[in-house]
Amino acid sequence: MSTPKAVPSLETTLAVRDSCLCLHVQRAARVLARRFDEAFRPLELTSGQFSLMMSLNRPQPPSMGDVAELLAMDRTTLTAALKPLVRRRLVTVAVDKHDRRSRRLGLTKEGRALLSAAVPVWKKTHAEVENLLPRTGAALREDLKALNAK
């Protein structure tokens, strides 16, 4: 049986706390999600639902795979996220005419109306967040996009 390794030192813990990109991105994501969730609350919408619905705002209904990739979700998580939107009749899930194994996602008339009401809320909240950033939000977006590059 091997000897357990020593717990990292307090110095290591503090170094991770102060420099870990993963930790800082996770914390920022939670803060942003809470801010947008609060802004969307009067519309009975979450920030995640807004992003999902916005990803469906296309001329042709996208496949579940396309949406899952855009949102960096696995299909199981996407399916769970869709359920409340389908129940509210904001989103439809239909069999793909060309591939019966695939599903296409679309916004209903009610979904488009809610998305139209949500966009001004998003614009206002997004501008507020951008104003809180010490440097331009464009640089941050580019850095985050670089992490998503395959």
N, CA, C and O atoms as a GROMACS GRO file, in nm:
protein
  600
    1MET      N    1   0.084  -0.116   0.000
    1MET     CA    2   0.000   0.000   0.000
    1MET      C    3   0.090   0.123   0.000
    1MET      O    4   0.186   0.131   0.077
    2SER      N    5   0.058   0.220  -0.086
    2SER     CA    6   0.143   0.338  -0.096
    2SER      C    7   0.110   0.438   0.013
    2SER      O    8  -0.002   0.442   0.066
    3THR      N    9   0.209   0.518   0.045
    3THR     CA   10   0.192   0.622   0.146
    3THR      C   11   0.118   0.739   0.083
    3THR      O   12   0.155   0.785  -0.025
    4PRO      N   13   0.014   0.788   0.150
    4PRO     CA   14  -0.059   0.903   0.093
    4PRO      C   15   0.033   1.025   0.083
    4PRO      O   16   0.117   1.049   0.170
    5LYS      N   17   0.013   1.102  -0.024
    5LYS     CA   18   0.092   1.224  -0.041
    5LYS      C   19   0.042   1.330   0.054
    5LYS      O   20  -0.074   1.331   0.094
    6ALA      N   21   0.132   1.418   0.089
    6ALA     CA   22   0.098   1.528   0.180
    6ALA      C   23   0.000   1.623   0.113
    6ALA      O   24   0.005   1.643  -0.009
    7VAL      N   25  -0.087   1.680   0.191
    7VAL     CA   26  -0.180   1.782   0.142
    7VAL      C   27  -0.096   1.901   0.096
    7VAL      O   28   0.002   1.936   0.161
    8PRO      N   29  -0.135   1.964  -0.017
    8PRO     CA   30  -0.057   2.080  -0.063
    8PRO      C   31  -0.048   2.188   0.046
    8PRO      O   32  -0.136   2.200   0.132
    9SER      N   33   0.058   2.263   0.038
    9SER     CA   34   0.080   2.369   0.138
    9SER      C   35  -0.021   2.482   0.121
    9SER      O   36  -0.087   2.493   0.017
   10LEU      N   37  -0.031   2.565   0.222
   10LEU     CA   38  -0.117   2.682   0.214
   10LEU      C   39  -0.072   2.774   0.101
   10LEU      O   40  -0.154   2.837   0.034
   11GLU      N   41   0.059   2.780   0.078
   11GLU     CA   42   0.111   2.861  -0.033
   11GLU      C   43   0.052   2.814  -0.166
   11GLU      O   44   0.013   2.896  -0.249
   12THR      N   45   0.044   2.682  -0.185
   12THR     CA   46  -0.013   2.628  -0.308
   12THR      C   47  -0.161   2.663  -0.318
   12THR      O   48  -0.209   2.704  -0.424
   13THR      N   49  -0.233   2.649  -0.208
   13THR     CA   50  -0.375   2.682  -0.205
   13THR      C   51  -0.396   2.828  -0.244
   13THR      O   52  -0.485   2.860  -0.323
   14LEU      N   53  -0.316   2.917  -0.188
   14LEU     CA   54  -0.329   3.059  -0.218
   14LEU      C   55  -0.290   3.089  -0.363
   14LEU      O   56  -0.352   3.174  -0.427
   15ALA      N   57  -0.190   3.020  -0.414
   15ALA     CA   58  -0.149   3.040  -0.553
   15ALA      C   59  -0.262   2.998  -0.648
   15ALA      O   60  -0.289   3.066  -0.747
   16VAL      N   61  -0.327   2.885  -0.618
   16VAL     CA   62  -0.439   2.841  -0.700
   16VAL      C   63  -0.553   2.942  -0.690
   16VAL      O   64  -0.611   2.981  -0.791
   17ARG      N   65  -0.585   2.984  -0.568
   17ARG     CA   66  -0.692   3.083  -0.548
   17ARG      C   67  -0.668   3.209  -0.630
   17ARG      O   68  -0.760   3.265  -0.688
   18ASP      N   69  -0.543   3.254  -0.633
   18ASP     CA   70  -0.511   3.381  -0.697
   18ASP      C   71  -0.486   3.372  -0.847
   18ASP      O   72  -0.501   3.472  -0.918
   19SER      N   73  -0.449   3.253  -0.898
   19SER     CA   74  -0.407   3.247  -1.038
   19SER      C   75  -0.482   3.147  -1.125
   19SER      O   76  -0.465   3.149  -1.247
   20CYS      N   77  -0.562   3.060  -1.068
   20CYS     CA   78  -0.626   2.954  -1.145
   20CYS      C   79  -0.730   3.012  -1.242
   20CYS      O   80  -0.832   3.067  -1.200
   21LEU      N   81  -0.704   2.998  -1.371
   21LEU     CA   82  -0.797   3.048  -1.472
   21LEU      C   83  -0.932   2.979  -1.463
   21LEU      O   84  -1.037   3.043  -1.477
   22CYS      N   85  -0.931   2.849  -1.439
   22CYS     CA   86  -1.056   2.774  -1.429
   22CYS      C   87  -1.143   2.829  -1.316
   22CYS      O   88  -1.262   2.854  -1.335
   23LEU      N   89  -1.084   2.849  -1.200
   23LEU     CA   90  -1.158   2.903  -1.086
   23LEU      C   91  -1.216   3.040  -1.118
   23LEU      O   92  -1.332   3.067  -1.088
   24HIS      N   93  -1.134   3.128  -1.177
   24HIS     CA   94  -1.179   3.265  -1.204
   24HIS      C   95  -1.288   3.269  -1.311
   24HIS      O   96  -1.381   3.348  -1.302
   25VAL      N   97  -1.277   3.183  -1.411
   25VAL     CA   98  -1.381   3.178  -1.514
   25VAL      C   99  -1.510   3.121  -1.455
   25VAL      O  100  -1.618   3.171  -1.484
   26GLN      N  101  -1.500   3.016  -1.372
   26GLN     CA  102  -1.618   2.960  -1.307
   26GLN      C  103  -1.688   3.064  -1.220
   26GLN      O  104  -1.810   3.079  -1.227
   27ARG      N  105  -1.612   3.134  -1.141
   27ARG     CA  106  -1.672   3.237  -1.054
   27ARG      C  107  -1.737   3.347  -1.136
   27ARG      O  108  -1.849   3.388  -1.106
   28ALA      N  109  -1.668   3.394  -1.240
   28ALA     CA  110  -1.724   3.499  -1.325
   28ALA      C  111  -1.851   3.451  -1.394
   28ALA      O  112  -1.948   3.525  -1.406
   29ALA      N  113  -1.850   3.326  -1.440
   29ALA     CA  114  -1.969   3.271  -1.506
   29ALA      C  115  -2.088   3.267  -1.411
   29ALA      O  116  -2.200   3.298  -1.451
   30ARG      N  117  -2.064   3.230  -1.287
   30ARG     CA  118  -2.173   3.226  -1.189
   30ARG      C  119  -2.227   3.366  -1.160
   30ARG      O  120  -2.348   3.386  -1.152
   31VAL      N  121  -2.137   3.463  -1.146
   31VAL     CA  122  -2.179   3.601  -1.120
   31VAL      C  123  -2.258   3.655  -1.239
   31VAL      O  124  -2.363   3.718  -1.221
   32LEU      N  125  -2.209   3.630  -1.360
   32LEU     CA  126  -2.281   3.677  -1.480
   32LEU      C  127  -2.417   3.610  -1.492
   32LEU      O  128  -2.516   3.677  -1.521
   33ALA      N  129  -2.422   3.480  -1.470
   33ALA     CA  130  -2.549   3.407  -1.480
   33ALA      C  131  -2.650   3.462  -1.380
   33ALA      O  132  -2.767   3.482  -1.413
   34ARG      N  133  -2.605   3.487  -1.256
   34ARG     CA  134  -2.698   3.543  -1.156
   34ARG      C  135  -2.749   3.680  -1.198
   34ARG      O  136  -2.867   3.710  -1.181
   35ARG      N  137  -2.661   3.763  -1.252
   35ARG     CA  138  -2.700   3.898  -1.294
   35ARG      C  139  -2.804   3.891  -1.406
   35ARG      O  140  -2.905   3.961  -1.402
   36PHE      N  141  -2.778   3.807  -1.507
   36PHE     CA  142  -2.872   3.796  -1.618
   36PHE      C  143  -2.999   3.724  -1.575
   36PHE      O  144  -3.108   3.760  -1.620
   37ASP      N  145  -2.989   3.623  -1.488
   37ASP     CA  146  -3.109   3.556  -1.437
   37ASP      C  147  -3.201   3.656  -1.369
   37ASP      O  148  -3.323   3.653  -1.389
   38GLU      N  149  -3.143   3.744  -1.289
   38GLU     CA  150  -3.222   3.845  -1.220
   38GLU      C  151  -3.288   3.940  -1.320
   38GLU      O  152  -3.404   3.977  -1.304
   39ALA      N  153  -3.215   3.979  -1.422
   39ALA     CA  154  -3.270   4.069  -1.523
   39ALA      C  155  -3.384   4.004  -1.601
   39ALA      O  156  -3.483   4.070  -1.635
   40PHE      N  157  -3.372   3.874  -1.630
   40PHE     CA  158  -3.474   3.802  -1.707
   40PHE      C  159  -3.590   3.751  -1.621
   40PHE      O  160  -3.691   3.705  -1.674
   41ARG      N  161  -3.577   3.760  -1.488
   41ARG     CA  162  -3.680   3.705  -1.398
   41ARG      C  163  -3.821   3.754  -1.431
   41ARG      O  164  -3.913   3.672  -1.431
   42PRO      N  165  -3.844   3.884  -1.460
   42PRO     CA  166  -3.980   3.928  -1.491
   42PRO      C  167  -4.040   3.858  -1.614
   42PRO      O  168  -4.162   3.851  -1.630
   43LEU      N  169  -3.953   3.805  -1.700
   43LEU     CA  170  -4.000   3.733  -1.819
   43LEU      C  171  -4.011   3.583  -1.793
   43LEU      O  172  -4.044   3.506  -1.884
   44GLU      N  173  -3.982   3.542  -1.668
   44GLU     CA  174  -3.981   3.400  -1.632
   44GLU      C  175  -3.888   3.320  -1.722
   44GLU      O  176  -3.922   3.214  -1.774
   45LEU      N  177  -3.768   3.375  -1.738
   45LEU     CA  178  -3.666   3.319  -1.824
   45LEU      C  179  -3.534   3.321  -1.750
   45LEU      O  180  -3.507   3.414  -1.674
   46THR      N  181  -3.450   3.221  -1.773
   46THR     CA  182  -3.316   3.222  -1.716
   46THR      C  183  -3.216   3.262  -1.824
   46THR      O  184  -3.249   3.264  -1.943
   47SER      N  185  -3.096   3.293  -1.782
   47SER     CA  186  -2.992   3.328  -1.879
   47SER      C  187  -2.963   3.211  -1.972
   47SER      O  188  -2.941   3.229  -2.091
   48GLY      N  189  -2.963   3.091  -1.917
   48GLY     CA  190  -2.939   2.972  -2.000
   48GLY      C  191  -3.049   2.951  -2.102
   48GLY      O  192  -3.023   2.914  -2.216
   49GLN      N  193  -3.174   2.973  -2.060
   49GLN     CA  194  -3.286   2.959  -2.154
   49GLN      C  195  -3.280   3.066  -2.262
   49GLN      O  196  -3.310   3.039  -2.378
   50PHE      N  197  -3.240   3.187  -2.225
   50PHE     CA  198  -3.224   3.293  -2.325
   50PHE      C  199  -3.119   3.252  -2.428
   50PHE      O  200  -3.143   3.263  -2.548
   51SER      N  201  -3.005   3.204  -2.383
   51SER     CA  202  -2.899   3.163  -2.476
   51SER      C  203  -2.946   3.050  -2.566
   51SER      O  204  -2.918   3.049  -2.686
   52LEU      N  205  -3.016   2.954  -2.508
   52LEU     CA  206  -3.067   2.842  -2.586
   52LEU      C  207  -3.167   2.890  -2.690
   52LEU      O  208  -3.159   2.851  -2.807
   53MET      N  209  -3.261   2.973  -2.650
   53MET     CA  210  -3.359   3.024  -2.745
   53MET      C  211  -3.293   3.109  -2.853
   53MET      O  212  -3.331   3.102  -2.970
   54MET      N  213  -3.196   3.189  -2.814
   54MET     CA  214  -3.126   3.272  -2.913
   54MET      C  215  -3.053   3.183  -3.015
   54MET      O  216  -3.044   3.218  -3.133
   55SER      N  217  -3.002   3.069  -2.970
   55SER     CA  218  -2.933   2.978  -3.062
   55SER      C  219  -3.028   2.917  -3.164
   55SER      O  220  -2.984   2.866  -3.267
   56LEU      N  221  -3.157   2.921  -3.137
   56LEU     CA  222  -3.258   2.868  -3.228
   56LEU      C  223  -3.310   2.974  -3.325
   56LEU      O  224  -3.386   2.942  -3.417
   57ASN      N  225  -3.272   3.096  -3.304
   57ASN     CA  226  -3.321   3.207  -3.386
   57ASN      C  227  -3.247   3.211  -3.519
   57ASN      O  228  -3.156   3.291  -3.540
   58ARG      N  229  -3.287   3.121  -3.608
   58ARG     CA  230  -3.222   3.105  -3.739
   58ARG      C  231  -3.330   3.089  -3.845
   58ARG      O  232  -3.445   3.056  -3.815
   59PRO      N  233  -3.292   3.112  -3.970
   59PRO     CA  234  -3.392   3.094  -4.078
   59PRO      C  235  -3.442   2.950  -4.088
   59PRO      O  236  -3.560   2.927  -4.117
   60GLN      N  237  -3.355   2.853  -4.064
   60GLN     CA  238  -3.391   2.711  -4.070
   60GLN      C  239  -3.369   2.649  -3.933
   60GLN      O  240  -3.270   2.680  -3.868
   61PRO      N  241  -3.460   2.562  -3.888
   61PRO     CA  242  -3.443   2.498  -3.758
   61PRO      C  243  -3.312   2.418  -3.751
   61PRO      O  244  -3.288   2.332  -3.836
   62PRO      N  245  -3.229   2.446  -3.651
   62PRO     CA  246  -3.102   2.372  -3.639
   62PRO      C  247  -3.124   2.233  -3.580
   62PRO      O  248  -3.227   2.206  -3.518
   63SER      N  249  -3.026   2.148  -3.601
   63SER     CA  250  -3.031   2.015  -3.541
   63SER      C  251  -2.989   2.025  -3.394
   63SER      O  252  -2.926   2.121  -3.352
   64MET      N  253  -3.027   1.924  -3.318
   64MET     CA  254  -2.985   1.920  -3.178
   64MET      C  255  -2.833   1.920  -3.168
   64MET      O  256  -2.776   1.984  -3.080
   65GLY      N  257  -2.768   1.848  -3.258
   65GLY     CA  258  -2.621   1.842  -3.257
   65GLY      C  259  -2.558   1.978  -3.278
   65GLY      O  260  -2.462   2.014  -3.211
   66ASP      N  261  -2.613   2.055  -3.372
   66ASP     CA  262  -2.560   2.190  -3.398
   66ASP      C  263  -2.575   2.280  -3.276
   66ASP      O  264  -2.484   2.356  -3.242
   67VAL      N  265  -2.692   2.272  -3.212
   67VAL     CA  266  -2.717   2.357  -3.095
   67VAL      C  267  -2.629   2.313  -2.978
   67VAL      O  268  -2.573   2.396  -2.907
   68ALA      N  269  -2.618   2.182  -2.958
   68ALA     CA  270  -2.534   2.131  -2.850
   68ALA      C  271  -2.390   2.177  -2.868
   68ALA      O  272  -2.324   2.216  -2.772
   69GLU      N  273  -2.341   2.172  -2.991
   69GLU     CA  274  -2.203   2.216  -3.017
   69GLU      C  275  -2.186   2.365  -2.991
   69GLU      O  276  -2.089   2.406  -2.928
   70LEU      N  277  -2.280   2.446  -3.039
   70LEU     CA  278  -2.272   2.591  -3.019
   70LEU      C  279  -2.270   2.626  -2.870
   70LEU      O  280  -2.195   2.714  -2.828
   71LEU      N  281  -2.352   2.558  -2.792
   71LEU     CA  282  -2.364   2.589  -2.650
   71LEU      C  283  -2.267   2.510  -2.563
   71LEU      O  284  -2.268   2.522  -2.440
   72ALA      N  285  -2.182   2.429  -2.626
   72ALA     CA  286  -2.084   2.345  -2.555
   72ALA      C  287  -2.153   2.257  -2.451
   72ALA      O  288  -2.109   2.246  -2.337
   73MET      N  289  -2.264   2.194  -2.494
   73MET     CA  290  -2.342   2.104  -2.408
   73MET      C  291  -2.340   1.965  -2.469
   73MET      O  292  -2.325   1.950  -2.591
   74ASP      N  293  -2.356   1.864  -2.386
   74ASP     CA  294  -2.380   1.733  -2.444
   74ASP      C  295  -2.530   1.724  -2.472
   74ASP      O  296  -2.608   1.804  -2.421
   75ARG      N  297  -2.570   1.627  -2.553
   75ARG     CA  298  -2.710   1.616  -2.596
   75ARG      C  299  -2.805   1.590  -2.479
   75ARG      O  300  -2.919   1.637  -2.478
   76THR      N  301  -2.758   1.514  -2.380
   76THR     CA  302  -2.842   1.485  -2.264
   76THR      C  303  -2.875   1.612  -2.188
   76THR      O  304  -2.989   1.634  -2.147
   77THR      N  305  -2.775   1.697  -2.169
   77THR     CA  306  -2.796   1.824  -2.100
   77THR      C  307  -2.888   1.915  -2.182
   77THR      O  308  -2.975   1.982  -2.128
   78LEU      N  309  -2.868   1.916  -2.313
   78LEU     CA  310  -2.953   1.997  -2.401
   78LEU      C  311  -3.098   1.948  -2.393
   78LEU      O  312  -3.190   2.029  -2.384
   79THR      N  313  -3.117   1.818  -2.397
   79THR     CA  314  -3.253   1.762  -2.388
   79THR      C  315  -3.321   1.807  -2.259
   79THR      O  316  -3.438   1.846  -2.260
   80ALA      N  317  -3.248   1.802  -2.149
   80ALA     CA  318  -3.305   1.845  -2.020
   80ALA      C  319  -3.336   1.995  -2.022
   80ALA      O  320  -3.438   2.038  -1.968
   81ALA      N  321  -3.249   2.075  -2.083
   81ALA     CA  322  -3.269   2.220  -2.090
   81ALA      C  323  -3.389   2.257  -2.178
   81ALA      O  324  -3.454   2.359  -2.155
   82LEU      N  325  -3.417   2.174  -2.277
   82LEU     CA  326  -3.528   2.201  -2.368
   82LEU      C  327  -3.665   2.175  -2.305
   82LEU      O  328  -3.763   2.240  -2.339
   83LYS      N  329  -3.671   2.080  -2.213
   83LYS     CA  330  -3.801   2.036  -2.159
   83LYS      C  331  -3.888   2.148  -2.107
   83LYS      O  332  -4.006   2.155  -2.144
   84PRO      N  333  -3.837   2.239  -2.021
   84PRO     CA  334  -3.927   2.346  -1.974
   84PRO      C  335  -3.969   2.441  -2.085
   84PRO      O  336  -4.079   2.496  -2.080
   85LEU      N  337  -3.885   2.460  -2.184
   85LEU     CA  338  -3.920   2.549  -2.296
   85LEU      C  339  -4.026   2.485  -2.384
   85LEU      O  340  -4.114   2.554  -2.437
   86VAL      N  341  -4.018   2.354  -2.402
   86VAL     CA  342  -4.120   2.282  -2.479
   86VAL      C  343  -4.252   2.283  -2.401
   86VAL      O  344  -4.357   2.306  -2.460
   87ARG      N  345  -4.246   2.258  -2.269
   87ARG     CA  346  -4.368   2.260  -2.186
   87ARG      C  347  -4.438   2.395  -2.193
   87ARG      O  348  -4.561   2.403  -2.192
   88ARG      N  349  -4.358   2.502  -2.199
   88ARG     CA  350  -4.416   2.638  -2.207
   88ARG      C  351  -4.459   2.674  -2.350
   88ARG      O  352  -4.510   2.783  -2.374
   89ARG      N  353  -4.438   2.583  -2.441
   89ARG     CA  354  -4.471   2.602  -2.584
   89ARG      C  355  -4.393   2.717  -2.646
   89ARG      O  356  -4.446   2.792  -2.728
   90LEU      N  357  -4.266   2.729  -2.606
   90LEU     CA  358  -4.177   2.830  -2.662
   90LEU      C  359  -4.088   2.772  -2.770
   90LEU      O  360  -4.039   2.843  -2.857
   91VAL      N  361  -4.067   2.641  -2.762
   91VAL     CA  362  -3.975   2.571  -2.852
   91VAL      C  363  -4.042   2.442  -2.899
   91VAL      O  364  -4.118   2.379  -2.826
   92THR      N  365  -4.013   2.405  -3.023
   92THR     CA  366  -4.060   2.277  -3.077
   92THR      C  367  -3.941   2.187  -3.105
   92THR      O  368  -3.832   2.234  -3.136
   93VAL      N  369  -3.964   2.058  -3.093
   93VAL     CA  370  -3.867   1.956  -3.128
   93VAL      C  371  -3.936   1.866  -3.230
   93VAL      O  372  -4.038   1.804  -3.200
   94ALA      N  373  -3.881   1.860  -3.351
   94ALA     CA  374  -3.944   1.784  -3.458
   94ALA      C  375  -3.844   1.688  -3.522
   94ALA      O  376  -3.723   1.712  -3.522
   95VAL      N  377  -3.897   1.581  -3.576
   95VAL     CA  378  -3.814   1.484  -3.648
   95VAL      C  379  -3.764   1.551  -3.776
   95VAL      O  380  -3.840   1.617  -3.846
   96ASP      N  381  -3.637   1.533  -3.805
   96ASP     CA  382  -3.576   1.586  -3.927
   96ASP      C  383  -3.635   1.511  -4.048
   96ASP      O  384  -3.636   1.388  -4.050
   97LYS      N  385  -3.683   1.584  -4.147
   97LYS     CA  386  -3.743   1.523  -4.266
   97LYS      C  387  -3.644   1.437  -4.343
   97LYS      O  388  -3.683   1.339  -4.407
   98HIS      N  389  -3.516   1.472  -4.338
   98HIS     CA  390  -3.414   1.403  -4.417
   98HIS      C  391  -3.344   1.291  -4.341
   98HIS      O  392  -3.284   1.202  -4.402
   99ASP      N  393  -3.351   1.296  -4.209
   99ASP     CA  394  -3.288   1.194  -4.125
   99ASP      C  395  -3.375   1.173  -4.001
   99ASP      O  396  -3.368   1.250  -3.906
  100ARG      N  397  -3.456   1.069  -4.004
  100ARG     CA  398  -3.554   1.047  -3.898
  100ARG      C  399  -3.491   1.022  -3.761
  100ARG      O  400  -3.561   1.025  -3.660
  101ARG      N  401  -3.361   0.996  -3.757
  101ARG     CA  402  -3.292   0.978  -3.628
  101ARG      C  403  -3.258   1.112  -3.563
  101ARG      O  404  -3.232   1.120  -3.443
  102SER      N  405  -3.259   1.216  -3.643
  102SER     CA  406  -3.219   1.350  -3.597
  102SER      C  407  -3.342   1.434  -3.561
  102SER      O  408  -3.453   1.408  -3.609
  103ARG      N  409  -3.321   1.533  -3.476
  103ARG     CA  410  -3.427   1.624  -3.435
  103ARG      C  411  -3.388   1.766  -3.472
  103ARG      O  412  -3.271   1.805  -3.465
  104ARG      N  413  -3.487   1.843  -3.512
  104ARG     CA  414  -3.470   1.986  -3.543
  104ARG      C  415  -3.543   2.067  -3.437
  104ARG      O  416  -3.652   2.030  -3.392
  105LEU      N  417  -3.483   2.178  -3.399
  105LEU     CA  418  -3.537   2.262  -3.293
  105LEU      C  419  -3.581   2.396  -3.351
  105LEU      O  420  -3.513   2.454  -3.435
  106GLY      N  421  -3.695   2.444  -3.306
  106GLY     CA  422  -3.744   2.571  -3.356
  106GLY      C  423  -3.815   2.651  -3.248
  106GLY      O  424  -3.860   2.597  -3.147
  107LEU      N  425  -3.824   2.780  -3.273
  107LEU     CA  426  -3.900   2.869  -3.185
  107LEU      C  427  -4.045   2.873  -3.232
  107LEU      O  428  -4.072   2.877  -3.352
  108THR      N  429  -4.137   2.871  -3.138
  108THR     CA  430  -4.277   2.890  -3.171
  108THR      C  431  -4.304   3.040  -3.182
  108THR      O  432  -4.216   3.122  -3.158
  109LYS      N  433  -4.427   3.074  -3.220
  109LYS     CA  434  -4.467   3.215  -3.224
  109LYS      C  435  -4.451   3.278  -3.086
  109LYS      O  436  -4.404   3.391  -3.073
  110GLU      N  437  -4.491   3.204  -2.982
  110GLU     CA  438  -4.478   3.252  -2.844
  110GLU      C  439  -4.330   3.267  -2.806
  110GLU      O  440  -4.292   3.361  -2.736
  111GLY      N  441  -4.249   3.173  -2.852
  111GLY     CA  442  -4.105   3.179  -2.824
  111GLY      C  443  -4.040   3.300  -2.888
  111GLY      O  444  -3.956   3.366  -2.827
  112ARG      N  445  -4.080   3.329  -3.012
  112ARG     CA  446  -4.025   3.447  -3.080
  112ARG      C  447  -4.067   3.575  -3.009
  112ARG      O  448  -3.989   3.669  -2.997
  113ALA      N  449  -4.191   3.578  -2.963
  113ALA     CA  450  -4.240   3.697  -2.891
  113ALA      C  451  -4.162   3.717  -2.760
  113ALA      O  452  -4.124   3.828  -2.726
  114LEU      N  453  -4.140   3.607  -2.687
  114LEU     CA  454  -4.065   3.618  -2.562
  114LEU      C  455  -3.920   3.659  -2.591
  114LEU      O  456  -3.864   3.743  -2.519
  115LEU      N  457  -3.861   3.603  -2.693
  115LEU     CA  458  -3.724   3.639  -2.728
  115LEU      C  459  -3.716   3.787  -2.766
  115LEU      O  460  -3.620   3.856  -2.731
  116SER      N  461  -3.817   3.836  -2.838
  116SER     CA  462  -3.821   3.979  -2.874
  116SER      C  463  -3.828   4.067  -2.750
  116SER      O  464  -3.765   4.173  -2.744
  117ALA      N  465  -3.903   4.023  -2.650
  117ALA     CA  466  -3.912   4.099  -2.525
  117ALA      C  467  -3.783   4.089  -2.444
  117ALA      O  468  -3.748   4.182  -2.371
  118ALA      N  469  -3.712   3.978  -2.457
  118ALA     CA  470  -3.590   3.955  -2.379
  118ALA      C  471  -3.468   4.029  -2.434
  118ALA      O  472  -3.378   4.064  -2.358
  119VAL      N  473  -3.464   4.052  -2.564
  119VAL     CA  474  -3.344   4.114  -2.623
  119VAL      C  475  -3.314   4.252  -2.564
  119VAL      O  476  -3.198   4.278  -2.533
  120PRO      N  477  -3.412   4.341  -2.547
  120PRO     CA  478  -3.378   4.470  -2.483
  120PRO      C  479  -3.326   4.453  -2.340
  120PRO      O  480  -3.240   4.529  -2.297
  121VAL      N  481  -3.378   4.356  -2.267
  121VAL     CA  482  -3.329   4.329  -2.132
  121VAL      C  483  -3.184   4.283  -2.140
  121VAL      O  484  -3.100   4.327  -2.061
  122TRP      N  485  -3.154   4.195  -2.235
  122TRP     CA  486  -3.017   4.147  -2.254
  122TRP      C  487  -2.925   4.265  -2.290
  122TRP      O  488  -2.817   4.279  -2.232
  123LYS      N  489  -2.967   4.349  -2.384
  123LYS     CA  490  -2.883   4.462  -2.427
  123LYS      C  491  -2.849   4.553  -2.310
  123LYS      O  492  -2.734   4.593  -2.292
  124LYS      N  493  -2.950   4.586  -2.230
  124LYS     CA  494  -2.928   4.675  -2.115
  124LYS      C  495  -2.833   4.610  -2.014
  124LYS      O  496  -2.737   4.673  -1.969
  125THR      N  497  -2.859   4.486  -1.980
  125THR     CA  498  -2.775   4.417  -1.881
  125THR      C  499  -2.634   4.396  -1.935
  125THR      O  500  -2.536   4.412  -1.862
  126HIS      N  501  -2.624   4.361  -2.061
  126HIS     CA  502  -2.492   4.341  -2.122
  126HIS      C  503  -2.411   4.469  -2.119
  126HIS      O  504  -2.291   4.467  -2.089
  127ALA      N  505  -2.474   4.581  -2.150
  127ALA     CA  506  -2.404   4.711  -2.147
  127ALA      C  507  -2.356   4.742  -2.005
  127ALA      O  508  -2.246   4.793  -1.986
  128GLU      N  509  -2.440   4.712  -1.906
  128GLU     CA  510  -2.401   4.736  -1.766
  128GLU      C  511  -2.277   4.653  -1.730
  128GLU      O  512  -2.185   4.702  -1.665
  129VAL      N  513  -2.277   4.528  -1.773
  129VAL     CA  514  -2.163   4.439  -1.744
  129VAL      C  515  -2.038   4.490  -1.815
  129VAL      O  516  -1.930   4.495  -1.756
  130GLU      N  517  -2.052   4.526  -1.942
  130GLU     CA  518  -1.937   4.577  -2.018
  130GLU      C  519  -1.877   4.699  -1.948
  130GLU      O  520  -1.755   4.715  -1.945
  131ASN      N  521  -1.960   4.784  -1.891
  131ASN     CA  522  -1.912   4.905  -1.822
  131ASN      C  523  -1.838   4.872  -1.693
  131ASN      O  524  -1.760   4.954  -1.644
  132LEU      N  525  -1.860   4.753  -1.639
  132LEU     CA  526  -1.790   4.712  -1.516
  132LEU      C  527  -1.650   4.659  -1.545
  132LEU      O  528  -1.566   4.653  -1.455
  133LEU      N  529  -1.625   4.621  -1.669
  133LEU     CA  530  -1.495   4.562  -1.703
  133LEU      C  531  -1.388   4.671  -1.713
  133LEU      O  532  -1.410   4.774  -1.777
  134PRO      N  533  -1.273   4.648  -1.652
  134PRO     CA  534  -1.167   4.749  -1.654
  134PRO      C  535  -1.107   4.770  -1.794
  134PRO      O  536  -1.060   4.879  -1.826
  135ARG      N  537  -1.110   4.666  -1.875
  135ARG     CA  538  -1.063   4.678  -2.012
  135ARG      C  539  -1.180   4.647  -2.105
  135ARG      O  540  -1.288   4.609  -2.058
  136THR      N  541  -1.160   4.662  -2.230
  136THR     CA  542  -1.269   4.637  -2.324
  136THR      C  543  -1.317   4.492  -2.319
  136THR      O  544  -1.238   4.399  -2.305
  137GLY      N  545  -1.447   4.476  -2.330
  137GLY     CA  546  -1.505   4.341  -2.332
  137GLY      C  547  -1.463   4.263  -2.455
  137GLY      O  548  -1.462   4.140  -2.453
  138ALA      N  549  -1.427   4.334  -2.563
  138ALA     CA  550  -1.387   4.266  -2.687
  138ALA      C  551  -1.263   4.181  -2.665
  138ALA      O  552  -1.254   4.070  -2.717
  139ALA      N  553  -1.168   4.231  -2.589
  139ALA     CA  554  -1.045   4.155  -2.562
  139ALA      C  555  -1.077   4.029  -2.481
  139ALA      O  556  -1.023   3.922  -2.509
  140LEU      N  557  -1.163   4.042  -2.383
  140LEU     CA  558  -1.203   3.926  -2.303
  140LEU      C  559  -1.273   3.823  -2.390
  140LEU      O  560  -1.245   3.703  -2.380
  141ARG      N  561  -1.365   3.868  -2.476
  141ARG     CA  562  -1.435   3.775  -2.566
  141ARG      C  563  -1.337   3.701  -2.655
  141ARG      O  564  -1.349   3.579  -2.673
  142GLU      N  565  -1.241   3.771  -2.710
  142GLU     CA  566  -1.142   3.706  -2.796
  142GLU      C  567  -1.061   3.602  -2.719
  142GLU      O  568  -1.034   3.493  -2.770
  143ASP      N  569  -1.022   3.636  -2.597
  143ASP     CA  570  -0.947   3.540  -2.515
  143ASP      C  571  -1.031   3.416  -2.484
  143ASP      O  572  -0.981   3.304  -2.490
  144LEU      N  573  -1.158   3.438  -2.450
  144LEU     CA  574  -1.245   3.324  -2.420
  144LEU      C  575  -1.272   3.241  -2.544
  144LEU      O  576  -1.279   3.118  -2.536
  145LYS      N  577  -1.288   3.305  -2.658
  145LYS     CA  578  -1.308   3.231  -2.783
  145LYS      C  579  -1.187   3.145  -2.816
  145LYS      O  580  -1.201   3.035  -2.869
  146ALA      N  581  -1.067   3.195  -2.784
  146ALA     CA  582  -0.946   3.118  -2.810
  146ALA      C  583  -0.947   2.987  -2.731
  146ALA      O  584  -0.896   2.885  -2.778
  147LEU      N  585  -1.006   2.989  -2.612
  147LEU     CA  586  -1.016   2.866  -2.533
  147LEU      C  587  -1.113   2.766  -2.597
  147LEU      O  588  -1.097   2.645  -2.580
  148ASN      N  589  -1.212   2.816  -2.669
  148ASN     CA  590  -1.310   2.730  -2.733
  148ASN      C  591  -1.262   2.673  -2.867
  148ASN      O  592  -1.322   2.578  -2.919
  149ALA      N  593  -1.156   2.729  -2.921
  149ALA     CA  594  -1.104   2.682  -3.050
  149ALA      C  595  -1.059   2.538  -3.039
  149ALA      O  596  -1.001   2.497  -2.939
  150LYS      N  597  -1.087   2.464  -3.141
  150LYS     CA  598  -1.051   2.321  -3.137
  150LYS      C  599  -0.916   2.295  -3.196
  150LYS      O  600  -0.872   2.180  -3.200
   0.00000   0.00000   0.00000
